[in-house]
Amino acid sequence: MSTSLSENRSLIQDDQEFRDQLRDLPPSAKLVAKVLEADAPLSQGDLAEESLLPDRTVRYALNRLEDVGLVASRYSFEDARKQVYYLDG
């Protein structure tokens, strides 16, 4: 299945906007965003495990990503006590 030229332009533009929003964020937020890009939704603990960052650093990164509207959260379907995070940009 091929994509049209306008769809390709839209995807490129969306990717550029995503990169622009990430540009001024700390490296930890960039890493967390890349992990979520590859494997979302993830809990804070899962993000810490996947990124090899401390829990506190992951929480800071998630807060920064939420502040700029790149990440959203919801309760896990598997465990309603946990929140999971995903890209929302």
C-alpha positions as CSV (number, residue, x, y, z in Angstrom):
1,M,0.0,0.0,0.0
2,S,1.5,3.3,-1.0
3,T,1.0,6.7,0.5
4,S,0.1,9.8,-1.4
5,L,2.5,12.8,-1.7
6,S,0.2,14.9,0.6
7,E,0.3,12.1,3.2
8,N,4.1,11.9,3.0
9,R,4.3,15.7,3.4
10,S,2.0,15.6,6.4
11,L,4.1,12.8,8.0
12,I,7.3,14.8,7.4
13,Q,5.8,18.0,8.8
14,D,4.5,16.1,11.9
15,D,7.9,14.6,12.4
16,Q,9.6,18.0,12.1
17,E,7.1,19.6,14.6
18,F,7.8,16.7,17.0
19,R,11.6,17.3,16.7
20,D,11.2,21.1,17.1
21,Q,9.2,20.5,20.4
22,L,11.9,18.2,21.7
23,R,14.8,20.4,20.7
24,D,14.9,22.6,23.9
25,L,14.1,19.7,26.3
26,P,16.7,18.0,28.5
27,P,18.4,14.9,27.2
28,S,16.4,12.7,29.6
29,A,13.1,13.9,28.1
30,K,14.5,13.2,24.6
31,L,15.4,9.7,25.6
32,V,12.1,9.0,27.3
33,A,10.3,10.3,24.1
34,K,12.3,8.0,21.9
35,V,11.6,5.0,24.2
36,L,7.9,5.8,24.0
37,E,8.1,6.3,20.3
38,A,9.4,2.7,20.0
39,D,7.3,1.0,22.7
40,A,4.3,2.7,24.2
41,P,2.3,2.7,26.4
42,L,4.7,2.2,29.3
43,S,4.5,2.8,33.0
44,Q,7.0,5.0,34.8
45,G,8.8,1.9,36.1
46,D,8.9,0.4,32.6
47,L,10.3,3.6,31.2
48,A,13.0,3.6,33.9
49,E,13.9,0.0,33.1
50,E,14.0,0.6,29.3
51,S,15.9,3.9,29.4
52,L,18.2,2.9,32.2
53,L,17.4,6.2,33.9
54,P,16.5,6.6,37.6
55,D,12.8,6.8,38.5
56,R,13.2,10.4,39.6
57,T,14.8,11.4,36.3
58,V,12.0,9.6,34.3
59,R,9.4,11.5,36.4
60,Y,11.1,14.8,35.6
61,A,11.3,13.9,31.9
62,L,7.6,12.9,31.8
63,N,6.7,16.2,33.5
64,R,8.6,18.2,30.9
65,L,7.1,16.2,28.0
66,E,3.6,16.7,29.5
67,D,4.3,20.5,29.9
68,V,4.9,20.8,26.1
69,G,2.0,18.5,25.2
70,L,4.1,15.6,23.8
71,V,3.1,12.9,26.3
72,A,-0.3,12.0,27.8
73,S,-1.2,9.3,30.3
74,R,-4.1,7.0,31.1
75,Y,-4.8,4.2,33.6
76,S,-3.4,0.9,32.6
77,F,-6.0,-1.6,31.4
78,E,-4.0,-4.4,33.0
79,D,-3.5,-2.7,36.4
80,A,-5.8,0.2,37.2
81,R,-3.5,1.3,40.0
82,K,-0.8,2.2,37.4
83,Q,-0.7,5.0,34.8
84,V,0.9,4.4,31.4
85,Y,2.3,7.0,29.2
86,Y,2.3,7.5,25.4
87,L,3.2,10.1,22.9
88,D,0.4,12.6,22.2
89,G,2.1,15.2,20.0
